Each structure stands twice: as C-alpha cells, then as structure tokens.
Amino acid sequence: MDGLPRIELPHEEHFWPDERATFTRDCLDEFFAWAYRKDASDIRLQTHEPIRIQLHGRLLRVSRRTLTESEVEEAVNALYGADGQARLKQGEDFDVSYEVEPDRRTRMRFRVNATAVLARGADGGAVVARALPNRVKPLSEQSVEPEIVEACMPNEGLVLIAGGTGNGKSTLMAGMTRKMLEDPDSNRAILEYSAPIEFIYDEIRGPTAMISQSEVPRHIGSFEAALRNGMRRAGDVIIIGECRDGETMSAAADAALTSHAVYSSIHAGSLSETIQRIVSLCPVDKRKALTVAIAQTMRLIVNQRLVPSTDGKRTALREFLVFDRKLRRKLAEADPDRWPNLIERLLETEGQSFRVAAQRALDRGLITEDTVRTRLKDVYDVA
C-alpha cells in the first residue's frame, strides 16, 4: 500500500479480480482485455495512484494497491517501445495506438496517451488508454435526430462535430461515415486522416463507396498536410480527425470551397462556443477571407454531450443547426464577432438547443432533473 493508511474502498464489485502483487508487462494485456470486456471507456495508470477505469461516465478504482514508479515505467515502455519512458523524461508526451489480441478472433484496440507528471514530489508518469470500439454504430443505434441524419451527407461543404473530450464525437462521425459507405447511391471516395485511427470499416462494404484511412503523423505529417493530400487525391469526402489550429481550419475551408465535403471535430462546450472557436482559429491576417469562406461552406454543426441516463449508462444530448442557403447568407452578412449571439438566436427558431434536447430527454424519462441540474445548469434551468 506504499505506506498509506488503509481506507474503505468503494465499488468492491468493480475491482480487477486477477490483480497481482506486481503490475508487470506480462499482465498489462490481460488487464486491458478485462477492462475492455467490462465496457470501460478509459483506463488510467499513474505513479503512486491506484488503477482506475471510466465506466459509463463514472471514475472507478479497480486495484487495491497503488502503482509504483517502476511499474508505470514498465507499462509506458510496453505501450510505446523501449524508449517510451526516456521520452517522458525529456518532457515529451506521446500518442500511440495499441492492440490486444486475447485470441485469434478477438482484436481490442486502444488510443493511448502518456505524459510526465509530478507524483509525491518526484517525476512520474500518467497513462490514459481509451478503448476503441471494433464495431461502428449506425446512426439508428445512436438515436440521432432525423434532421441531422437528413443533413449529414452534403455533396460539398463543412460538417463539424463538436463537444468536450469523451462525449462521443468520434462515434457520431463514424456513424455518418458508415451511412456514406452503405448508401447505394453514395458514389463517394472517402479519405480519412486521424490521430490515431479510431474506427475500422473492414466489415462494411459500400456498394458505390470506398474509404482510405491514414494516421497522423504515422502516414502523413499533419492535418494541414492531410487536407492538401486529400485534394490531390481527388477525394469526394475528406475527414479530418480534429481542427485544432488556424492552418487546419484554413485548409478545411479551402477544401470545402473546391467542391469537397469536409468533416471534422472541434472541442467546444456548446454551439455558440463552437462558432466562437471557429472564428478564433482563423489567423488575424486572413480572418475576413476565411470567415466568408466558412459562412459560404457551412452545412451542419452538431454539439454533443453524454450525460448520465436513468438506465445507469449515458445518453447523448445534441445541440445542432443545419445551414441552408438562407442561414449561410445570414452568417456571411454578420460580423464574425457577433456569430455566437446570432447562433444562439437561430438555435431557438431554426435548430435544436441543449435546453430543448434536455426537455425532450426528460419527457421520455431518459434523464432525471438532478442530471439536468448538475450536468446542464449552464444551458437549462430547473427550479
């Protein structure tokens, strides 16, 4: 127990039943497989901390003892390679894909980040491994609103999926990709660039569509370079894992202007914050031209939150706005600094706000008023 006083441990039923006296490289895959089968979304290993998993939004302790410095170092090197820990000590984090194959027919995939941290006054490491589903959920299984389903396959223009980390952005975008692949009238060449690749479409055969996936930076150096590559390869659809800087946003707008459908994700808490984030990503010297291009090419923005549901799991609430020609004109005519206020007004008449989504979920018994108070107090007021 590393000299710590014994404390009462909650959630006894969630503990890893095969915990060892030492957490070695040999049991790393076994633990990852156990957590994956338990439906954990994230695994967390950190120096001088117990092992934890994220299960339906709850952070649960699953080991009775804490991890030592050497145990975390061994896990880091197993996940990255022999110089993984050396990289952390140089102040560099890393993102990698990791696979566990407990048998010939089972493949468990994870997206892993490792970062150096301060642990009890000394340098340590922290690992977060996100489980990547093997199966791509169709939109019908994600209870996606009909308006989103109808608008999510434009022939050209921008489709942006926004939300905080761990709110299902990638799952929603993968469902849209599956829809494009399965549509018999699709005729789309889809190019995806992600860091890392999260969803595999090997089992989905499109009658008139195909997908090519590249990992950043393993296969191509950056998202900006990926967008240029996508235009050279004559892709009909270009999927960019994340718009995280001005160069990527600029390249995405250029691609959308040249008759490509461009899909990407953005970290933002609401639709008005999403549009504000979009404007902030536009370099000052190019802001006027870029915002005009974005206004002309915008087709759909969805902001999604996963909140606790009454079945003990989580359900998605979505704020969205479909941009027809009229709305694109309103956006183009408005000062970009006023876009967030404009979007808030348009949501009430032309789209769906989180407030409306929460009320509908309440009416259907999917969430409780307590969930609204604690998770949606910024957008929905319950007395």
C-alpha distance (Angstrom), angle and dihedral (degrees) to the residues before:
residue distance angle dihedral
M1 . . .
D2 3.84 . .
G3 3.81 91.0 .
L4 3.80 94.3 -62.7
P5 3.82 119.4 137.7
R6 3.78 114.6 -101.2
I7 3.79 113.0 -101.5
E8 3.77 132.4 -170.6
L9 3.80 108.5 -92.0
P10 3.81 118.4 -141.9
H11 3.80 126.0 -146.6
E12 3.83 94.6 31.5
E13 3.80 89.5 175.6
H14 3.80 90.8 64.1
F15 3.80 97.8 58.7
W16 3.78 118.7 119.1
P17 3.81 102.4 -102.4
D18 3.81 94.3 -151.6
E19 3.80 98.1 50.9
R20 3.82 111.2 154.8
A21 3.76 132.6 -147.8
T22 3.82 86.7 -112.1
F23 3.80 126.7 29.9
T24 3.80 101.2 -135.3
R25 3.79 135.6 173.2
D26 3.81 87.9 -102.0
C27 3.82 93.3 63.5
L28 3.83 96.7 39.0
D29 3.82 94.1 89.4
E30 3.79 91.3 43.5
F31 3.80 91.3 54.2
F32 3.81 92.9 45.2
A33 3.82 89.7 51.6
W34 3.82 91.2 49.7
A35 3.82 92.1 50.3
Y36 3.82 91.4 46.2
R37 3.82 92.1 52.4
K38 3.80 89.2 47.9
D39 3.83 87.2 59.4
A40 3.82 94.7 -115.4
S41 3.79 113.1 168.4
D42 3.82 94.8 -158.3
I43 3.80 138.5 19.9
R44 3.82 119.7 -154.7
L45 3.80 124.8 -161.3
Q46 3.81 118.4 177.2
T47 3.79 136.1 165.3
H48 3.84 112.3 -93.8
E49 3.81 91.5 2.8
P50 3.81 130.9 104.2
I51 3.80 117.7 -108.0
R52 3.80 111.1 -92.5
I53 3.79 136.1 -171.1
Q54 3.78 132.3 -162.6
L55 3.81 109.9 -128.1
H56 3.82 119.4 -179.6
G57 3.79 89.8 -27.4
R58 3.83 95.6 -46.8
L59 3.80 120.6 115.4
L60 3.82 106.4 -138.5
R61 3.78 131.9 -173.0
V62 3.81 108.9 -131.5
S63 3.83 103.3 174.4
R64 3.78 127.8 66.6
R65 3.77 94.7 -145.5
T66 3.79 135.2 41.9
L67 3.79 126.8 -106.7
T68 3.79 120.1 -105.3
E69 3.79 125.0 -134.0
S70 3.81 92.2 -105.6
E71 3.82 92.6 49.2
V72 3.80 92.4 54.9
E73 3.81 90.8 45.2
E74 3.80 90.1 53.3
A75 3.81 91.2 49.2
V76 3.83 91.2 49.1
N77 3.81 91.6 52.1
A78 3.80 91.5 46.3
L79 3.80 91.3 52.7
Y80 3.82 98.8 42.8
G81 3.78 107.8 19.3
A82 3.78 138.2 -96.4
D83 3.82 94.2 -47.8
G84 3.81 97.5 45.3
Q85 3.80 95.8 108.1
A86 3.81 91.4 42.5
R87 3.78 88.4 56.8
L88 3.82 91.8 53.0
K89 3.80 90.7 49.6
Q90 3.81 88.5 55.3
G91 3.80 89.3 58.0
E92 3.81 96.2 -103.8
D93 3.79 122.5 127.4
F94 3.80 121.1 -157.7
D95 3.81 140.8 -150.3
V96 3.79 119.9 -153.2
S97 3.78 140.8 159.8
Y98 3.80 117.0 -117.3
E99 3.79 130.5 -169.0
V100 3.79 133.7 -160.6
E101 3.80 120.4 -164.7
P102 3.81 108.9 -172.0
D103 3.81 89.6 175.7
R104 3.81 138.9 0.0
R105 3.79 94.5 -88.7
T106 3.81 99.8 41.7
R107 3.78 125.2 78.8
M108 3.81 121.1 179.0
R109 3.80 116.9 -171.1
F110 3.80 129.7 -163.6
R111 3.79 137.2 -174.6
V112 3.81 107.2 -140.3
N113 3.80 132.7 -162.4
A114 3.81 122.8 -177.5
T115 3.81 123.9 -170.7
A116 3.80 135.8 174.8
V117 3.82 113.0 -112.7
L118 3.79 139.9 176.5
A119 3.81 109.6 -101.6
R120 3.83 118.1 -177.0
G121 3.76 92.7 -27.3
A122 3.81 96.1 -47.5
D123 3.79 136.1 84.4
G124 3.78 115.6 -84.9
G125 3.77 140.1 154.3
A126 3.80 138.2 -107.3
V127 3.80 125.0 -158.5
V128 3.80 125.7 -167.0
A129 3.80 115.9 -172.8
R130 3.80 117.6 -172.9
A131 3.79 117.2 -156.9
L132 3.80 112.7 -126.2
P133 3.81 114.5 -150.1
N134 3.79 115.8 -122.8
R135 3.78 91.5 -147.8
V136 3.78 123.7 64.3
K137 3.81 108.6 -136.2
P138 3.80 112.6 -134.6
L139 3.79 116.2 -128.0
S140 3.81 89.7 -107.9
E141 3.82 89.7 65.2
Q142 3.80 91.9 48.3
S143 3.83 93.4 57.9
V144 3.79 90.3 -124.3
E145 3.79 115.2 -177.8
P146 3.84 115.8 -103.8
E147 3.80 91.8 -121.5
I148 3.82 90.3 59.3
V149 3.81 92.7 45.5
E150 3.80 90.9 51.4
A151 3.81 94.1 47.9
C152 3.81 101.7 39.1
M153 3.83 98.1 87.2
P154 3.82 106.7 58.0
N155 3.79 118.1 164.9
E156 3.82 88.9 -129.4
G157 3.78 140.3 -1.5
L158 3.81 139.4 61.0
V159 3.81 126.7 -45.9
L160 3.81 113.2 -176.1
I161 3.81 126.7 -170.1
A162 3.81 112.8 -163.1
G163 3.77 137.8 -177.4
G164 3.76 143.4 106.7
T165 3.79 125.5 -63.9
G166 3.79 112.1 -70.4
N167 3.80 96.2 18.7
G168 3.80 97.9 117.1
K169 3.80 101.2 -99.1
S170 3.80 92.8 140.7
T171 3.81 92.3 46.3
L172 3.80 91.6 53.0
M173 3.81 92.7 47.1
A174 3.82 90.3 47.9
G175 3.80 89.1 53.9
M176 3.80 89.4 54.0
T177 3.80 89.9 49.1
R178 3.79 90.5 51.3
K179 3.80 89.8 51.2
M180 3.81 90.3 53.7
L181 3.80 91.6 48.8
E182 3.80 94.5 48.4
D183 3.80 97.2 44.0
P184 3.84 106.7 106.9
D185 3.81 90.1 -149.6
S186 3.81 95.1 45.9
N187 3.83 102.5 105.7
R188 3.80 89.5 178.1
A189 3.78 130.6 147.7
I190 3.82 102.0 -151.8
L191 3.81 120.7 -158.8
E192 3.80 116.2 -169.3
Y193 3.81 125.4 -168.6
S194 3.82 116.0 -174.7
A195 3.81 140.1 160.8
P196 2.96 95.2 -116.2
I197 3.82 116.7 -2.7
E198 3.80 105.1 -112.0
F199 3.79 106.5 178.7
I200 3.78 127.1 43.4
Y201 3.82 120.3 -154.2
D202 3.82 98.7 -166.0
E203 3.80 92.6 123.4
I204 3.81 94.6 47.7
R205 3.77 113.4 83.9
G206 3.79 114.8 -169.8
P207 3.81 114.9 -151.4
T208 3.81 92.7 -147.6
A209 3.82 103.2 9.4
M210 3.78 138.4 69.3
I211 3.80 136.2 -169.8
S212 3.80 131.4 -147.0
Q213 3.83 117.3 -168.7
S214 3.81 127.4 -159.7
E215 3.80 127.9 -178.9
V216 3.81 122.9 -134.5
P217 3.02 120.0 -106.8
R218 3.81 96.7 -1.0
H219 3.81 95.6 65.3
I220 3.81 101.0 16.3
G221 3.78 130.1 17.0
S222 3.83 105.4 -122.0
F223 3.78 144.0 -9.0
E224 3.80 90.1 -104.5
A225 3.81 89.5 55.1
A226 3.80 89.1 45.0
L227 3.81 91.9 58.2
R228 3.79 91.4 50.7
N229 3.79 88.6 48.0
G230 3.80 91.2 50.0
M231 3.80 91.8 55.3
R232 3.82 92.0 48.1
R233 3.80 90.2 51.2
A234 3.81 91.8 53.4
G235 3.79 95.2 -123.0
D236 3.79 116.9 177.6
V237 3.82 91.1 -153.9
I238 3.81 124.9 32.0
I239 3.81 117.1 -167.1
I240 3.81 115.9 -164.7
G241 3.79 115.2 -169.7
E242 3.80 94.4 -139.7
C243 3.80 140.2 -3.8
R244 3.77 99.0 -139.9
D245 3.81 105.3 151.6
G246 3.79 143.3 28.6
E247 3.79 94.5 -100.4
T248 3.79 92.3 56.6
M249 3.80 93.3 45.5
S250 3.79 90.6 49.6
A251 3.80 92.1 49.4
A252 3.82 91.2 46.6
A253 3.81 91.1 53.6
D254 3.81 90.9 48.0
A255 3.81 91.2 51.2
A256 3.80 91.7 48.1
L257 3.81 90.3 50.4
T258 3.81 90.6 55.1
S259 3.80 95.9 61.0
H260 3.81 99.0 -87.9
A261 3.79 125.9 130.0
V262 3.82 105.0 -129.3
Y263 3.80 122.6 -164.7
S264 3.80 124.3 -171.5
S265 3.80 143.9 148.6
I266 3.79 131.6 -121.7
H267 3.80 131.5 -167.7
A268 3.81 108.3 -120.7
G269 3.80 136.6 128.8
S270 3.81 100.7 -133.6
L271 3.79 141.0 5.6
S272 3.81 93.4 -96.3
E273 3.82 89.3 49.7
T274 3.80 88.6 48.1
I275 3.80 93.4 55.9
Q276 3.81 89.7 44.4
R277 3.80 89.3 51.9
I278 3.81 90.3 50.2
V279 3.80 91.2 54.1
S280 3.81 92.1 45.9
L281 3.82 90.1 54.6
C282 3.80 91.4 58.5
P283 3.83 109.9 96.1
V284 3.81 110.9 -115.9
D285 3.80 93.8 -121.4
K286 3.82 90.8 53.0
R287 3.80 100.1 32.2
K288 3.80 98.8 108.7
A289 3.81 95.2 49.3
L290 3.80 93.2 41.0
T291 3.80 96.5 49.2
V292 3.80 89.7 49.9
A293 3.81 89.4 51.6
I294 3.81 91.6 48.0
A295 3.80 91.5 49.0
Q296 3.82 90.5 50.8
T297 3.80 95.1 47.8
M298 3.83 104.4 36.7
R299 3.81 112.4 118.8
L300 3.82 107.6 159.4
I301 3.81 139.2 1.3
V302 3.80 120.6 -171.4
N303 3.79 123.5 -177.5
Q304 3.80 113.9 -166.7
R305 3.80 134.8 -166.7
L306 3.79 127.2 -174.9
V307 3.81 111.4 -145.7
P308 3.83 132.5 177.8
S309 3.79 111.7 -82.5
T310 3.79 130.3 -153.5
D311 3.83 91.6 -105.0
G312 3.81 91.3 65.0
K313 3.81 93.5 -103.3
R314 3.82 129.6 81.8
T315 3.77 135.1 -85.9
A316 3.79 130.7 -159.2
L317 3.80 123.3 -113.9
R318 3.78 115.0 -168.0
E319 3.77 134.5 -160.0
F320 3.80 110.5 -166.4
L321 3.76 145.9 165.3
V322 3.81 127.4 -164.9
F323 3.81 112.3 -150.4
D324 3.79 114.6 -142.5
R325 3.79 122.5 175.6
K326 3.82 92.2 -84.0
L327 3.81 93.9 53.5
R328 3.78 92.5 44.4
R329 3.79 88.8 54.4
K330 3.82 91.3 51.0
L331 3.80 89.9 50.6
A332 3.81 92.5 48.3
E333 3.81 92.6 49.4
A334 3.83 94.6 49.6
D335 3.79 126.3 84.4
P336 3.86 105.7 -103.4
D337 3.82 89.0 -128.5
R338 3.82 86.8 63.5
W339 3.81 95.2 48.0
P340 3.84 94.9 99.4
N341 3.82 92.2 55.5
L342 3.80 91.0 44.0
I343 3.81 91.3 51.4
E344 3.82 91.7 50.3
R345 3.82 90.3 54.1
L346 3.81 93.4 45.1
L347 3.80 91.7 50.6
E348 3.78 90.4 63.4
T349 3.81 94.4 53.7
E350 3.80 107.3 21.7
G351 3.81 107.3 26.4
Q352 3.80 143.0 16.2
S353 3.80 124.0 -80.2
F354 3.79 126.0 -155.4
R355 3.79 87.0 -109.6
V356 3.81 91.0 60.7
A357 3.81 92.3 41.8
A358 3.81 91.0 51.7
Q359 3.80 92.5 48.9
R360 3.80 91.4 50.7
A361 3.80 90.8 49.6
L362 3.81 89.8 49.0
D363 3.80 91.5 50.1
R364 3.82 90.4 51.8
G365 3.80 92.6 48.7
L366 3.82 92.8 -117.7
I367 3.80 94.9 125.0
T368 3.78 137.0 20.0
E369 3.79 130.7 -122.2
D370 3.80 87.6 -114.0
T371 3.81 89.0 60.5
V372 3.80 89.8 51.1
R373 3.80 91.4 50.4
T374 3.79 94.5 49.3
R375 3.81 103.2 33.4
L376 3.81 104.8 27.8
K377 3.79 105.0 31.0
D378 3.81 90.1 121.2
V379 3.81 92.7 61.7
Y380 3.81 107.1 21.9
D381 3.79 129.6 43.1
V382 3.81 120.3 -150.9
A383 3.78 118.0 -177.6
